[in-house]
Amino acid sequence: MIYCVEDNTEIRELVVYTLQMTGFTARGFVDGKDFFAAIKEELPELVLLDIMLPGEDGLQILKKLRASEVTRAIPVIMLTAKTTEYDKVIGLDSGADDYLTKPFGMMELIARIKAVLRRASVAEESDEITIGPLVVYRDEHRVFNNGVEVALTPKEFSLLLYLIENRGIVLTRERLLSEVWGFDYYGETRTVDAHIRSLRMKLGEAGDLIETVRGIGYRIEKL
């Protein structure tokens, strides 16, 4: 089941119809109130969430989802008319898994949904990963360094997890933006660098596991 929270009736009905025609089950909601009422009855596999909504906006709804043990792991794709990099980063750093700017094509939407669901499926395969002094728990979104928990933001956790899952591979900044932030980005890549710096600082000596490959990107070696 996929939930679409969108106050524009035409967009909401088109999205729900397209999902149903491509083999998904889907329900649409005008606002956060109806959406959260439905979640009490059935948890969705994925949420399509508009930012500009009556009452609570999409970012407030997203923060509530990520703050709850019950809903924090549900993948979320933001749907919005906002196009600036700042708006994208705010949404993704708040815990969104991907971001689509209106107007978007239905086939692109379906492709993004399938990609996010694939990533979520892979993340469910094995909960615990150990590398050096770090123990990462996928389902709980928790990281321990020599037994001490490290407080990471959702995006820092996703970045670290992606680096670990691809140990031994040099990952370009562009690939990290595409796979971790969930959108194609062809300009400034300082967002990745800033998150890497923050990760290294929080991980202390274990931050040395993240290598900089000059002129390309970053890598965690296989141990």
N, C-alpha and C positions, 0 to 999 in steps of 0.2 A: 504494500500500500504506500502510495506517495501522496503527501499533502501539499497543496498549493495555497499559500496565503497571499492573496492579491485582491485589492479592492476594485480594480478595473474589471468590470463584468466581462467585456469582450475578451480580454487577455486571459482571464481566469478560465472561462469556458472553453476557449481554444486550446489552452494548455491541457486541461483535464481531458478533453476530447482526443487530442493527439496522443496522450499517454495511453488512454484506453484502446485506441486503434493500433498501438504498437505493442500491446500485450501486457501493459501495466494495469493495475487497479489504482484509481486516483479519486481524491475528493478535494473540493475547493472551499476556501473560507475567505470571508470578507475582511475579518480582523482577528486580532489575537485572542479575544474573548471566546469566540466560537472554536478557534483552533485548539486552545488549551482544554476546552470542554471535551473535544473529540479525542485528545490524547489520553484522557482518563479512561476512555473506552477501548482505544486501540492505538498502540504505538506504530508509527509509520516506519518504513525502511529508509525514507529520505524526505526532506522538507525543501520545497521551493518557497523562498521567503522574500517578498518585496520589502524595500526599506521604507518607502513613504506609505504609511498606513494610517487609517483613522484610529484615534486612541493611542495605544502603544505602537511605537514605530518598530521596524524590523530589527534594528540593532538591540533595542530593549528586549524584544522577544528572544533573540539569539542569546543574549546574556543569561536570560532565565533558563533556556534550554541547557546551556553549558554549565550552569550552577547546580543543576539537579543530577543526582546519581542515576535517576531513571532515564533521563533524556540526553545526558551529556555526550554519548557516543553516536547519536543519530546524525548522519551526514546532512549538511545544510548547504544549499546553493542559493546565493543571494541574486535576486532579480531587481534591477533598479534602472532608472533613467539617468542616474548620476554617472558621469564619465571621467572625472578627474582621478589621477593616481591616488590622491589623498583619500578619496572616498573608498576606493578599492582596498587600500591598505588598512583603513579603519575597519571595514567589514571583515576582511580576512584575518586580521590580528585579533578580532573579537571572537574568532573561532569558526568562521565560515570555511567550508571546504572548497568552494569554487564561487565564481562571480560572473554573471552574464549581464551585459548592458543592453537595455532596450533601445531600438527594436532588435530582436534576435530571431533567427530562423528556427523553426520547430525541429528540423533535423539536427541542427547544432545543439539545441537543448537536449534532445534524446541522447546524442553522443556524449555530452557532458555528464548526464545522469548515469549512463552506463559506465563511464570512466570512474566516477566517484564511487559507485557501487562496487566496482572491481577493487578499488583501493581499500574500501571498507572490508571487503571479503578477505583480502590478503591479510589485513591487520588482525582479523579474528582467528587466523589459523594457529598462531602460537602466541601465548600471552607474554611469556618471559624471555628476555634476551639478555645475555651476559657478555660484556666485552671489557676486558681489563677490570678496573675497579667499579665499573658501572653495571647496574642491573636496571633494565628498563621493562616496565609492565605496560604492555600495549593497552589492554582493556581499561586499566585504571588510570592511564595517562600519568604515571608516576615514575620518577627516576631516583635511584639511590646511588650515591658515591661513597664507597667504603662503608656501606650500611647507613649512611646519613642521607635523608631525603633532600633533594634539590628542588626548590620551587621554580618551575618554568612556566612561561606563558604557553597557551595552546599552540601558537605558531613556533615557538622555540622547541617545544616537544616534538612537533611534526617534523621540523627540520632535522633535529638530532636523530629521530627515528628513521627518516629517509636516508641519511648518511650511513647509519648503521646497517640498514637493510641492503645497501649497495656497497658494502665494504670492499675495498680494493679498486673501486672504479672512481676515476676522476670525474666529478660532476661540475659542469659549467654553471655559472650563475644563472644563465638563461634557462637551463634545464631545471635547476632548483626552483626558480620562480614559477615555471610551468607546472611542475609536479607537486610542489609543496603549497604554493600560493594558489595554484589552480587556474591561472590565466596566462595567455600569451603576452609577453612583455618584451618590447624591442628597444627600449630606451635605457633609462637609468637603472643600474643594478645595485645601488648602494643599500637598498633594503636588505638584500642577502648579507652583505658585509656587516651591516649593523647588527643583524641577528646572530651572526657568527661571533662577533666580538662579545656580545652579551652572553652567549652560550659558554664561551671560553672562560669568561670571568666567573660565571656561576659554578662552573665545573671545577675550577681551581686547576690543580696539576693534571687532572683527567682531561682538561680542555686541550692538552697537547695531543690528544688522540686525533683531533681535527687538524689536518695538514692543509696548508695553503700551497696550491700548485700555481706558481707564478704565471700570470697571463692567461690562465684557464679557469680555475675555480677551486674546489675543495675536495678532500678525500679523507676517509678513515681507512687505514690499512687493515687487512686481515691479520688477526693475532694468532 
